[in-house]
């Protein structure tokens, strides 16, 4: 809202194409991933690709039904259950595989990016997008409205809320990296990958450990799908409302406009994000590659957000002197921009090298 109303009309020509592209790849990836995880638990299909497709579409339909019929309160309850399963089971799995905790601590204090095949940096960015560093951070603004939080009086509780959430996200991400590091090599590909990973973990943890991992993975994936299905239509509906006011020559409203989740653009985009990406849940698209593409596209929202926050929250006349960016905030946002500039430069350099050598 701040970017559209404050940074000029050109913002909409960048944001809308990005939102549509992001929605397609994220929708396809989440449906595929839910299908893969469910097939691993309920292997009723001989062909894992068929299981991925059927279960993926089924999860999309269930997500729509929960959003339409249940509203925000049911959404909250289902998310709590899924996230609890996700966090507890994945954390337990990471502990049960008995990693080298000294090496884990060293990696946290002195991180490094592996580059065995020249793709380490790309997968690192993908991991950022895959664990929540993506466009969905905007959805929190709509959820706090559903909780009737507004104004500076609720800033403290929102900051505590986000601090706890991202601390848990960080622990979850570390746990997944630990689990992956204990599997030296995987022979599985595509929709069979999760099954192979679970089977490899069962060699160490036994059948119970295999199910603990699968339930946790499913909880993480379905909660992600449900969160996107419920929240991203808010963004589209709000965007259409704002650009409509702009085209009519109207200024921004004095108070945020409530989004009607029962009709209009919200419902339209909910159906579109649940149906159109089904085209990506096909055998012709490699499962691991679509996961990587969606996560990288998602992660590159972070530098866009960093630039917007530097400008929008740097103006005391827009946000008030008390809420203007502090020095540490500016440094963190600039560091984010520097990191992604380095990633882009590295990718361009490697592409040029490939062209020259080819």
C-alpha positions in Angstrom: 0.0 0.0 0.0 2.8 2.4 0.9 4.7 1.6 -2.3 1.7 2.1 -4.6 0.5 5.3 -2.9 3.9 6.9 -2.3 6.4 5.7 -4.9 4.5 6.5 -8.1 2.3 4.7 -10.6 5.3 2.8 -12.1 5.3 0.5 -9.0 2.2 -1.3 -10.2 3.8 -2.2 -13.5 6.6 -4.0 -11.6 4.5 -5.5 -8.8 1.5 -7.1 -10.7 3.6 -9.1 -13.1 5.8 -10.3 -10.2 2.8 -11.3 -8.2 1.3 -13.3 -11.1 4.6 -15.0 -11.9 5.2 -15.7 -8.2 1.7 -17.1 -7.7 2.0 -19.6 -10.6 5.3 -21.0 -9.5 4.5 -21.0 -5.8 1.1 -22.6 -6.4 2.7 -25.3 -8.6 5.5 -26.0 -6.2 3.2 -26.2 -3.1 0.7 -28.5 -4.8 3.6 -30.8 -6.1 5.3 -30.9 -2.7 2.0 -31.7 -0.8 1.3 -34.4 -3.4 4.8 -35.9 -3.0 4.6 -35.9 0.9 1.2 -37.5 0.9 2.2 -40.1 -1.7 5.1 -41.0 0.6 2.7 -41.6 3.5 -0.1 -43.2 1.4 1.5 -44.9 -1.6 -1.8 -46.0 -3.3 -0.4 -45.3 -6.7 2.2 -47.4 -8.4 3.5 -44.3 -10.3 4.8 -41.6 -7.8 4.2 -38.9 -10.4 0.6 -39.9 -10.6 0.4 -39.8 -6.8 1.9 -36.3 -6.8 -0.6 -35.0 -9.3 -3.7 -36.5 -7.7 -2.8 -35.7 -4.1 -1.5 -32.2 -5.1 -4.8 -31.3 -6.8 -6.7 -32.7 -3.8 -4.7 -30.6 -1.3 -5.5 -27.5 -3.5 -9.2 -28.2 -3.4 -9.1 -28.9 0.4 -7.3 -25.6 0.9 -10.0 -23.7 -1.0 -12.8 -25.3 1.0 -11.1 -24.5 4.3 -10.6 -20.8 3.2 -14.1 -20.4 1.8 -16.1 -22.3 4.5 -14.0 -21.7 7.6 -12.9 -18.1 7.4 -10.0 -16.7 9.3 -10.8 -18.4 12.6 -10.8 -21.9 11.2 -7.7 -21.0 9.2 -5.9 -20.0 12.4 -6.8 -23.3 14.1 -5.7 -25.5 11.2 -2.5 -23.6 10.9 -1.7 -24.0 14.6 -2.1 -27.8 14.3 -0.1 -28.1 11.1 2.7 -25.9 12.4 2.9 -27.7 15.7 3.2 -31.0 13.9 5.8 -29.5 11.6 8.0 -27.9 14.3 8.0 -30.7 16.8 8.5 -33.6 14.4 11.1 -32.0 12.2 13.0 -30.8 15.3 12.8 -34.3 16.8 14.1 -35.9 13.6 17.0 -33.5 13.5 18.0 -34.4 17.1 17.5 -38.2 16.5 19.9 -38.3 13.6 22.6 -37.4 16.1 24.5 -34.7 14.1 27.9 -33.3 15.0 26.7 -30.5 17.2 30.1 -28.9 17.3 30.0 -28.7 13.5 26.5 -27.3 13.7 27.6 -24.6 16.1 30.6 -23.8 13.9 28.4 -23.5 10.9 26.1 -21.0 12.7 29.0 -18.9 13.9 31.0 -19.1 10.7 28.6 -19.9 7.8 29.9 -20.8 4.4 28.2 -21.6 1.1 29.1 -25.0 -0.4 29.7 -24.8 -4.2 30.3 -28.4 -5.2 28.6 -28.2 -8.6 28.4 -24.4 -9.0 24.9 -24.2 -7.7 25.5 -23.7 -4.0 24.7 -20.0 -4.1 21.4 -20.6 -6.0 20.3 -23.2 -3.5 21.2 -20.9 -0.6 18.9 -18.2 -2.0 16.3 -20.8 -2.6 16.4 -21.9 1.0 15.8 -18.3 2.1 12.7 -18.1 -0.1 11.6 -21.6 0.9 11.5 -20.8 4.7 9.5 -17.6 4.5 11.8 -14.9 3.1 9.4 -14.1 0.3 6.3 -12.1 -0.8 4.2 -13.8 1.9 5.8 -11.4 4.5 3.2 -8.9 3.3 0.4 -11.2 4.4 1.1 -10.5 8.0 -0.3 -7.0 7.6 -3.7 -8.4 6.6 -3.7 -10.9 9.4 -3.1 -8.2 12.1 -6.2 -6.4 10.7 -8.1 -9.7 11.2 -6.9 -9.6 14.8 -8.1 -6.0 15.1 -4.6 -4.7 15.8 -3.9 -1.2 14.5 -1.8 1.9 15.3 1.4 2.4 17.3 -0.3 0.9 20.4 0.0 -2.6 18.9 3.5 -2.4 17.5 5.1 -4.0 20.6 2.9 -7.1 20.4 3.4 -7.4 16.7 7.2 -7.2 17.1 7.1 -9.9 19.8 4.8 -12.0 17.6 7.2 -11.8 14.6 10.3 -12.3 16.7 9.0 -15.6 18.1 7.7 -16.7 14.6 11.0 -16.0 12.8 13.1 -17.6 15.7 11.0 -20.7 15.2 11.4 -20.5 11.4 15.2 -20.2 11.9 15.3 -23.3 14.1 13.1 -25.2 11.6 15.4 -24.2 8.7 18.5 -25.3 10.7 16.8 -28.6 11.5 16.0 -29.3 7.8 19.6 -28.5 6.8 20.8 -31.0 9.6 18.5 -33.7 8.3 19.7 -33.1 4.7 23.3 -33.2 5.7 22.9 -36.7 7.2 21.9 -38.1 3.9 25.1 -38.3 1.9 23.6 -39.1 -1.5 20.1 -39.8 -2.8 19.3 -42.0 -5.8 15.7 -40.7 -6.0 14.6 -38.0 -8.3 11.4 -36.0 -8.9 8.3 -37.2 -7.0 10.2 -40.2 -5.5 12.7 -38.0 -3.7 10.8 -37.6 -0.4 10.2 -41.4 -0.3 13.9 -42.1 -0.8 14.8 -39.5 1.9 12.3 -41.0 4.4 13.6 -44.5 3.6 17.2 -43.4 4.2 16.3 -41.8 7.5 14.5 -45.0 8.6 17.8 -46.8 8.3 19.0 -44.6 11.2 15.8 -43.9 13.1 13.6 -46.9 12.3 10.0 -47.0 11.0 8.8 -44.6 13.7 11.4 -42.0 12.7 10.4 -42.3 9.1 6.8 -41.4 10.0 7.9 -38.6 12.3 9.7 -37.0 9.4 6.9 -37.5 6.9 4.2 -36.1 9.2 6.4 -33.1 10.0 7.2 -32.5 6.3 3.5 -32.8 5.4 2.6 -30.3 8.2 5.1 -27.8 6.9 3.9 -28.1 3.3 0.2 -28.0 3.9 0.4 -25.1 6.3 2.4 -23.2 3.6 -0.2 -24.0 0.9 -3.1 -23.0 3.2 -1.3 -19.8 4.2 -0.8 -18.8 0.6 -4.3 -19.7 -0.5 -5.8 -17.7 2.4 -3.5 -14.6 2.4 -2.2 -13.9 -1.1 -5.8 -13.1 -2.4 -5.8 -10.2 0.1 -2.8 -8.7 -1.7 -4.3 -9.0 -5.1 -7.7 -7.6 -4.0 -6.0 -4.7 -2.2 -3.8 -3.9 -5.2 -6.8 -3.8 -7.6 -8.6 -1.5 -5.2 -5.7 0.9 -4.8 -4.9 1.1 -8.5 -8.6 1.6 -9.2 -8.6 4.6 -6.9 -5.5 5.9 -8.6 -7.0 5.6 -12.1 -10.0 7.6 -10.9 -7.7 10.3 -9.5 -8.5 9.6 -5.9 -5.8 9.8 -3.1 -5.1 7.1 -0.5 -8.0 6.5 2.0 -7.6 7.9 5.5 -8.1 4.4 6.9 -7.1 1.0 5.5 -9.8 -0.4 3.3 -11.2 -3.7 4.6 -11.0 -6.6 2.1 -14.2 -8.5 1.6 -13.2 -12.2 1.6 -16.6 -13.4 0.6 -16.8 -12.1 -2.9 -15.1 -10.0 -5.6 -11.4 -9.9 -6.3 -10.4 -11.9 -3.2 -12.5 -14.9 -4.3 -11.5 -14.6 -7.9 -7.8 -14.7 -7.1 -8.3 -17.6 -4.6 -9.8 -19.7 -7.4 -7.1 -18.6 -9.9 -4.2 -19.5 -7.5 -5.8 -22.8 -6.7 -6.5 -23.8 -10.3 -4.1 -22.2 -12.8 -0.9 -23.6 -11.2 -2.3 -27.1 -11.6 -0.8 -26.9 -15.1 2.6 -27.0 -13.4 1.9 -30.1 -11.5 2.8 -32.3 -14.5 5.5 -34.9 -15.2 7.2 -32.7 -17.8 8.5 -30.3 -15.1 11.2 -31.7 -12.8 10.0 -31.6 -9.2 13.3 -30.3 -7.7 13.7 -27.7 -10.3 10.2 -26.2 -9.9 10.9 -26.1 -6.1 14.2 -24.2 -6.8 12.6 -21.8 -9.3 9.7 -20.9 -7.0 12.0 -20.4 -4.0 14.5 -18.2 -5.9 11.7 -16.1 -7.4 10.2 -15.8 -3.9 13.6 -14.9 -2.3 14.2 -12.0 -4.8 11.3 -10.2 -3.2 13.6 -9.4 -0.3 15.8 -6.8 -2.1 12.6 -5.2 -3.4 11.2 -5.0 0.1 14.5 -3.7 1.5 14.5 -0.9 -1.1 10.9 0.0 -0.3 11.5 0.1 3.5 14.6 2.2 3.1 12.6 4.8 1.2 9.2 4.6 2.9 10.4 4.3 6.5 13.2 6.8 5.9 10.8 9.8 5.7 9.7 11.2 9.0 6.9 13.2 7.3 5.5 9.8 6.1 5.9 7.6 9.2 6.7 10.0 12.0 10.0 10.8 13.6 9.6 8.0 16.2 9.1 5.3 13.6 11.7 6.4 11.1 14.5 3.8 10.3 17.2 3.6 13.0 20.8 3.4 12.0 21.0 -0.4 12.6 17.9 -0.9 10.5 19.4 1.0 7.6 22.6 -1.0 7.8 20.7 -4.4 7.8 18.6 -3.3 4.8 21.7 -2.1 3.0 23.4 -5.4 3.8 20.4 -7.2 2.3 20.8 -5.2 -0.9 24.6 -5.8 -1.1 24.1 -9.6 -0.7 21.5 -9.9 -3.5 23.7 -7.6 -5.7 26.5 -10.1 -5.1 24.3 -13.0 -6.0 23.2 -11.3 -9.2 26.8 -10.4 -10.2 27.9 -14.0 -9.5 25.1 -15.4 -11.7 25.9 -13.0 -14.5 29.6 -13.8 -14.3 29.0 -17.6 -14.4 26.6 -17.1 -17.3 29.3 -15.2 -19.3 31.9 -17.9 -18.4 29.5 -20.6 -19.7 28.9 -18.7 -22.9 32.6 -18.1 -23.5 33.6 -21.6 -22.8 30.8 -22.9 -24.9 
